[in-house]
């Protein structure tokens, strides 16, 4: 597996070279990247289902599951609010888009995406699948979450009689991760195609004209991850954020090459368990975070909105900024790991609040891929940090194991990624709850 990630790095560099040397040819390589991401997305629903069912099923009391879930959702909401505030502050300082003359071409496609937006009631009803099986066939993360939660609690209520079912789900999870390991060998090909295509299509022209918002967005994401999340991680768990993110370095590389945090979800689950976070906490927090922990998306929506409004000579007032962006954060639930989902959410929010600004979305399409990478990286870092914190706060965290792993004394063996699920380590077993009085 070490050779696989060296191959991914080489493929990314080769993709950049081909993108600049032969842009027309490079643009035709886009299906390679799209195909690899599609293969990864194919595995997301079964992975989330197995992880949540086993996570809930391994907890003796339903109250503990509720405690973890409520704590996680409260934390996600608080951090999204911080991300929103930081994005607003930086955006109002930089004034991205000042002096630009937008050339909104191909706006019809964006407006079509915006017109497909749905209201709150439709969104909530959409969480309920038509059938128990359609949640998996339609690829809806929230529908899969609902079915998995119901199955997990039902398995819990069965008690000893549900043990054969729990073992069956473990076998299915083993099969799913084995298939994933086979898909991962195509990562270099997917990374090469994706990077080559985006460099070939965009070049340097768009990057030069939009340098302010690009660099400002990256700087804001770094400030949030290392300033806000790093401080919270240290205060809440006494863990150095640099050590934790270094431990997840290869997952970040995978996200950069695919521009989707979904591609690293299975590995995040395995690595968090290896770090010492209990299975119930990982099984509930990680999949939920992929739908509700949208730190990077919140920052992106903030800065992109201010950029579009300023560039068209129609800057937003503070009240408009807050109401519009809160709407966008709510509307984007369930799309955190999907590459390109932010652009549709941006268009939908502008269409509902300031329709005259939607045309400006067409200009930002050229660099959305680069911003999508930063969004995905920030969301992923936020989910990893949240999982550790929730584990500490619910006493589902093995401090000794974490110290050994982060110090390099117990490295994560790439060759045994699946073994983390086939034969879980003793240290990653759920922390036993005290017997009721």
N, C-alpha and C positions, 0 to 999 in steps of 0.2 A: 504493500500500500504506500510505502514511502516513494517508490518509483512512480506511482500513479500521480501523486501531487507534484512531483518534479515535472512530470509530463504536462500537467495542467498549467504550471508556470511557463513552461516552454511554449505551450500552445497559445497562451495569452500574448506573449511577446511576438510570436510569429503572426498572430492575427493582427496586431497593431502594424507590423511591417507590411503585410499584404494589403491592409486597409489603405495605407498611404501610397504604396507602390502601384496597386491596381484597383482603384476604388470601384469601378464598374463590376469587375469580377468578384470583388469582396462582397458587394451588396447582394450578389446572387448566392452567397454562402449562408444567408440568414436562416434558411430552413434547418441547417445543422444545429444551431443553437435552440431554435424553437422546438425542434424534435426532442432534444435532450430534456428541456424544461417540461415538455409534455409527458415524457416518461416518468419524471420525478413526481409531477402532479398526479399522475395515475395512481401513485402509491399513498398519497396523503390521507385519503378517507379511511382505508383499512388500518393504516398506522395509528391515526387518531382514535379510531374505534377501539382497537386492541389496547392501546395505552390507557385510555380512560376507564374502560371496563375493568382491566386488571388493577388499575390504581384504586378505584372505588371498592372493588371486590376484596382487596387485601386489607381494608380498614374494617375493624370490628364494629365501629359505631358510625351511623350515618351522620351524627352530629359533628364528628371530626371532618368529614367531607364538606359539610356545610361551612364549617369554620374556615377551612382552607380556601374554599371558593369565595366566600364573602370577603375575606381578608385580601385575596388576590384582586378581586374586582375593585375594592376600595383603593388599593394601592395603584392599580392601573389608571383609575380616574384621576387620582391626585397627580401622578407623573405626567399624564396627558395635559393637565391644566398647566403644570410648570413648563412643558414643552411649548404650549400655545403662547404663554406669556413671554418666554424668551424669544420666540420667533417674532412676536409683535414688536418687542423692544428693538431687536437687531434690525428688523425690516424698516422701522420708522427712523432709525439712525442712518442706515445706508441709503434709503430712498432708491431701491433698485428700479431700473426702468426709466430714470430721469434722462431726458434728451434723446430717447430712442424713437425712431419712426417705425412702427410695427407694420409688417406686410402680411396680414392674416390670410394666407392662402390655404386652401383645402379646409376651410372652416365648416363646410357642410357636414363633413364626417364627425367633427367634434360636436356640432349642434345635434346631430342625430344621436350621439352618445348621451348628451345632456337630456334630450327629450325622453330618454328611456329611464330617467330617474324615478324613484318611487317614494311615496310618502311613508310616514312612520307606521301607520296601520298596515300598509302593504308589506313593509319590511318585517314587522313582527309576525304577520301571518305567513310570510315566506320562510320563516324558520321551521315551520311545520311541514314535513315532507308529505307527499301524496300517499305513499306507502312506506312501510318499514324499510324496503329495499331501495326505493328511489333515492334515499338520502345518499347512497353510495354511487348510484349510476349518474346522478346529476352533478356530482362534484361540489356540492355546497358544504362548506366547512361548518356553518352554523347548524345545518340540518343533521350532519354527522354528529356534531357535539350533542344535540338533543337526544338522538337515538342512543348514543353511547352512554349518556347520563342515565337514561331510563333503564337500559340494559344493566348498567353497573349496579344501580340500586336494587333492581329486581334480583340480580345474582346475590347481592348482599342479603336480601330478605329470605332467599332459599336456604341459607345457612349451609350445613354439611351436605344437604342434598344437591347443592349447586357446585360442589367441588369438581365433579367430572366435567361440567361445563367450563369452569374456570381453567382446568387443565387443557381443555380443547381450545380455548381462546389463546392460551400460551403457545400451543402448537401452531395455530394460525399465525400468530405474531412471528414465530420463528421462521415460517415459510415466507412471510412478507419481507422480513429483513434479509433473507437469503436472496430473494428476487432483487431487492434494492442493491445488494452488493454486486450483483451481475450488471445492473444498470450503470452503477458508478464507474465501471471500466470504460464507459463511453464519455466520461467527463471531459477528457482532453479534446475530443472531436467537437463536443458541444461548445466548449469554451472558445475554441478556435473560430468556429463559425459565427458565434454571437459577437465576439470582439471585432473580428474582421468586418462584419456587416455594418456595425454601428460606426466604426471609424471611416469606412468607405462612404457611407451615406452622409455623415455629418462633416467630416474634415475639420479644419480649424476656423472656418469663417464664423460659424454660429458660436463657437467657443469664445472667439475674440469679442463679438458683439454682446455676448451675455456673460462676460467674465465677472461682473460685479455680483450678480445673483448667484452664479455658480460658486465662487469663492466664499461669498457671504453665507450661503447655505451650508457648505462644508464646514466653515468655521463655527457656525451655530451648532451643528450636530456634534462637533468635537467638544465644544463648550458644554453642551448638555450631558454628553456621555461621561467625560472625564471630570467636569465640574460638579454637576448636580448628582448624576447617578453614582459617580465615584465617591462623593462625600456621603451619600446615603448608604452605600455599601460598607464603607468604613465604619460609620457610626452604628449601623444596624448589625453588622456581622464581623467587624474587625478584619476584613479581607481587602487586600490591595487590588484595586480595579485593574492595574496593569498586569498583575500576575494572572488574574482570571481571564482577561482578554487574550493574553499570550497563550494560555491553555487552549483557547478556542481559535487559535490562529488559522488552522487549516479550514475551519468552517467559514471564516471570513473570506478566505481565498475563493472558496466555492461560490459564495454569494456574489462576490465581485465578478466572477466569470459568467454567472447566469442571470445576475440582476434580480434574483428572487430569493427571499429568505426561506421559502418553502423547501428549497433544495437542501437546506441544512437542518431541517426540523428533526428528521430521524436521528441524526448524529448528535444534536443537542440533547435529545432525550437520553441517549446512551451515555453521553459525557457527563451530564448532570447526575445521573445515578452513580457513575464511577467516581465522581467528585465527593459523594457522600450524602447527597440529598435523597430522602426516602422516596420509594416508588409512588406512594399515594400523592405526595406533594408534586413530584415531577409529572405524574399522570394527569393531574388536574391543572396545574399552573401553566405548563408549557403549551398544551393545545389551546387553553383559554386565552393565553397571552397572544397567540397568533391571530386571534380574532378581535381582541379588545385592547391590546397593548400597542398603541399606535403613536409612539413618541416621534419617530422620524416622519411619519405621515403628517402629523400635526404641524411640525416645523415647516415641512414642504408646502402644505396648503397655505400657511400663513404668508410665507415669503413670496410664493407664486402669485397669490392674490394681490398683494401689495405691488408687485412688479407689474402685473397686467393693468391694474387700475392707474398707477402712476404713468406708465408708458403711454396710455391713451388719454392723458390729461384729465383724468377723473378720479383723483385720489379719494380713498375712503376715510370717513370720519372714524374716530375711535369706537363709537357705539356701533356703527356699521361693521367695523372689523370684527368686533367681538361676537355679534349675533350671527354674522355670516360664517365665521370660522367654527363656532360651536356647532352650527348646523352641519358643516362639512365633516367634523370629527365624528359626529353621530352617524352620518350617512355612510361613512367609510368603514364601519364595523364589518368584520368578516373578510376584508380584502387586504389585510396587512401584508400577507405573503405573496400576493399576486403582482407580477411585474406589469407595470402600466396601469394599475388600478387607480393610482393617484390622479392621473390626468382626467379620467372619467368622473371622479368625485369632484375635482376642481371645476370641470365644465358644468356638472349638475348643480353645484352650489351657486355658481355665477348666474346660471339660467334662472334659478328660483328667486334670487335676490336682486341681481343687477344684470338683466338680459343684455343690455347694451355693451357689456364688457366681455361677453362670451367670445366674440371674434378674436380677442387677444390671445386666447388659448392656442390658436393655430400656430402662433410664432414660437411658443415655448415647447411645442412638440419636438422640435429638432434636438433639444438637449434633455428631454425628459428621461431618456435612457440613463444618462450620466447621473441625473438627480435621483433616479430610481434606485441606483446602486447605494447611494448614501442613505436613502430612506430605509432600504432593506437592512443595511449594516446597523443603523441606529435602532431599528425595531428589534433586530436579533440581539444586540448587546443589552437592550432593555429587558428582553425576556429572560436572558441568562441571569442577569443581576436580580431580577424579580424572583426567579426560582430559588436562588440561594437565600434571599431575604425571607421569603415565605417559609422556607425550610427551617431557618433559624427561629423565627417567631412562633412556629407551631411545634418546635422541638422535634423536628424531623430531619435533623442535620447532624452528620457525624463529623465533628470538628477535627478529630485526629486523622481521619481519612483525607479530609480536605487539605490539611496542612502537608501531609505526605505527598499528595498529588501535585499541589502547587509548588512544592519545593523540588519536584522532579524525582522524588523517591519512589513513586508508584506511577510510572507513565502509562498513558492510555495506549494499549496495543492495537494498532490499526488492523492487524491481521485477525484480531479476535473481536471485531466490532459486534458481530452477531452473538458471540459467546456471552456478552453482557446480558443478553436476553435468554439465551439457551440455558446458561448456568449462572444465575446472578450471584455476585459476590456477597459474602456474609455482611460486609459493611454497608451494602446498599439495600439490605432488607428493611422493610418498614420498621420504624421505631415502635416498640411495643407501648401501648397505651396503659396507664395504670388501671388496675382492676377497680370496678365500681365499688364504692363503700357499701 
